[in-house]
């Protein structure tokens, strides 16, 4: 993946290198791994590491069958001791979300039946409309501010590179399509050249992604999201900050309205 552009340099994606090819399962760490595996600092308790890992699985950022980073890699990423990671992994295993395999190709793997759509429906059913609208307002405020800056600062070659990422959509499965759309949103925000806004948007994208998955659960609806993103990118390319911000806010409003409608559906309530 290309690195995120910012005044202070690239914002790292944990476990990925620029030249690293995607494997056959499409499990190469994507942009949001940087937000999911950032250091938890002085609050380095096993419960916090456990929560991060559970959230990553529930939100689909660690997909079914995917191998987790090693204990030492997780400890380094989270900024905690290996024994803390070991305790957290034991708790996540106790929840039935990961399994441990021994041997040369062993490690901790997300269980094969982990379904982020099921997890997302449960989360949505337990979330109030007020909380949903508040999340949407926060997401729109940060993302729209960033794309407005991008419209003022990015050059056409940068926006074209982001736009071309969407050309791969038809070559991917549903999980990979969701990841690609998340990555494109983050890359577009990175064109603001604001490291702070980009990091905050990465964190929000990780939180908002399961809801985007619910609002666009299949390939046709994800293509519709891609068309919406294309419109935002074109506005950035045209140097029109007002239009870029307006389209971003409208996109977020549409997603929140869809989620509120889904809350009242029997499938979500079940």
N, C-alpha and C positions, 0 to 999 in steps of 0.2 A: 504494500500500500504506500501511497505517497504520504509524506509526513504532513502534519497540520502546520500551516503557516501561522506564525505569531511573531511579535517583536522580540521575544526572548528565545526563539528557536522552536524546535519540534516538541509537541506534547506527545510523550511516548505512549505506545500501545504495548502493554505488558505481554512479553512472550513472543512478539512478532518482529520480524525484520523486514526492511523494505524489499529485499530480494526473495523473501520466503514464498515459495509457491503454495497454492491451496492444495490440500490433499483430496482424495476421492470423496471424503465425507463432507468436505466444505467446512472443516472445523478449525481452520486457521483463525487465531484470535482477531477479532474485529475492533473497530474504533471504541465501542463501549466497554471493552475489557479494561481500558485505561481508567474509566470511572469506577468500575466495579472493584478493581483490585488496588486502589490507591491506599496509601498508608493510613492506618487508624491511630497512629501516634501513641500518645500517653494512655489512651483508653484501650490499650491492647489486651483486652480480655477475650477469652474463648467465646463468650456469648456474642460479642460483636462480630468476630470472624465467622461464627456459625450463621449469624443473621445475613451477612454479606453473601455467603455461599448459597444459603437457602433462597435469598432474593434473586441471585443470578440464575438459579435453576427454575424458580417459579416464573421469572420473566422471560425465559427462553434464551438468555444470553449464554448459558451453558446448556447445550441441547442433549437430548437422549443419546446415550452411548458415547458421549464425549469424555475424553480423558482430562481430568483436572491436572493443573500444574503439580509438580512434586512438592512435598512438604517444605523443602528448603526454599523453593521458588515462591511459594505462598507466604512463607515467613518473611522473606525479603520484601515482597510486594506490600504486605500488610504492615511491616515494621514491627513484628512481634517475634517471640522466641518460637523455635520449632515445636517445643512441647505444647505451646498454646494452640498452634495449628493442629497438632495431633489430637488434642482434646476436642477441638471444634469439629474435625472430621469424624470423630467417634460419635458426636451428637448428631451430625447430619446423616451419618449411616444409620443411627438409631431411628431417625425419622423415615427411613426407607427410601431416601432420595439418591443415595450413592451406594455402590458396591465396591469391594476391594478385591482385586485379582492378584495372585502371586505369580512369581516367575519373571522371566526376562522381559516380557512385555506387560508386566503387571502395573498396578497403580490403582488410583481411585477413579471410578467411572460413574457418570450419571446413569441411573437406571433406565432401561430401554423403554419403559412405559411412561416416562415423564412427559406430560403434555402441557405446554404453557398455556394453551387455550382453556383447558380445564381450570388451571390455577387462576388464570385471568378472570374467568367467569365468577369464581368464588370470591375473588378480591372485589370485583365490581359489585356483586350482590351485597357485600358487607360495607360498601363505601356510600356515604351520604351524597346527595346531590350538591349540597353546599361544598363538600370537600372536593368533588369532581370539578365544580366551577372554579374553585380556588386554585386547583392544580392547573386547569386550563389557562387561567389568568396569569399565573406565574410563568408557565411555559411560553405563552404568547408574548409576554412582556420581554423576556430574555431573548427569545428567538427573533422576534420582530426587530428589536433594537440592534441585534447583531447583523441581520440581513440588510438593514438600512445602512449600517456602517460599511458593509461589504459592497453595497451599490456605489458608495462614494470612493472606496479604496481599491477594489479589485480591478485587475485589468482583464481584457477579453480572453487572453490565453488561459488564465486561471479558471474563469467561469466555464470555458469550453471544456476544460479537462474534467471538471465536476459533472457537467452535463453528459459527457461521453460515458461516464460510469453507468448511467441508466440504460445504455445500449445493451448491457449484459443481462438485463432483467429476464428475458425470455429463455436464457440458457440455464437458469437456476431453479432449484426446487423452492417450495413455499417458505421454508425456514431461511434459506439463503436470500430469497427476495426481501424478506423482512429485514435481514441484516444489511443488505445493500441499501435499502431506503433509509435506514437509520444512519448508516455511514455517510450517505450523500448529504443528509441534513446536517450532520456534524461538519463535514468538509465545507459545505456552503457557509456555515457560521464561521469557520476558521478563516474565511476570506475577509472577515471584519478586521483581521490583524490585531485582535484583542485577545490576549491569552486568558485573561480573567473571564470574559464573556464565553469564550470557547470551553473552558473547563466547567463553568456553571451549566452551559447548555449540554455538555456531555453527561453530566450528572442527571439533569432533568430528562434527557433523552432516554437514559437507562430506566428511569422511573415511568416515563410516559409510553415507552415502547410496547408494553403488554396491552395497553388500552388501544394503541394504534393497530395492534394485531387483532383485537376484537372488532374494531371498527372496519377492518379490511381483512377478513379471515381467509379469502381465497384469491386466486390469481387475477380474475377480472377486477376485483376491488383494489388490489394492490397496484394494478396498472392505472387505475383512476388516481390513486395517491401519487403515482409517478408523474402523471400528467399535471397534477397540482404543483408538485415540486418543480417540474419543468417550467411552469409559468412563473414561479418565484425566481428561478435561476435566470430566465430570460429578462425579468425586470431588473435583476442585479446587473446582468450583462449590459443592459441599456442605460445603466447609471440612473435608474429611477427609484430612489429610496422610498418614496411615498407608496408607489405601487407594490414594491417588494414587501414592505411592512403590511400593507392592506391585505395582500394575498395570504401572508402568513397568519395574520389574525383571523381571517375568514376560514382558513383551513382548520385552525384550532377550534373555532366555534362549531364548525361542522362535525368534528370528531366528538366534542363534548355533547352536542345534541344527539348524535347517534348513540353514544353510550347511555344517556339518560333514557332514550327510547328502549335500548336493550335491557335496561334494568327492569322494565315492566313486562318483559317477555317471559313466558313460562320456562323456556330453556335456561335462561340466566337465573331465574328465581329458584329453580329446582335444586 
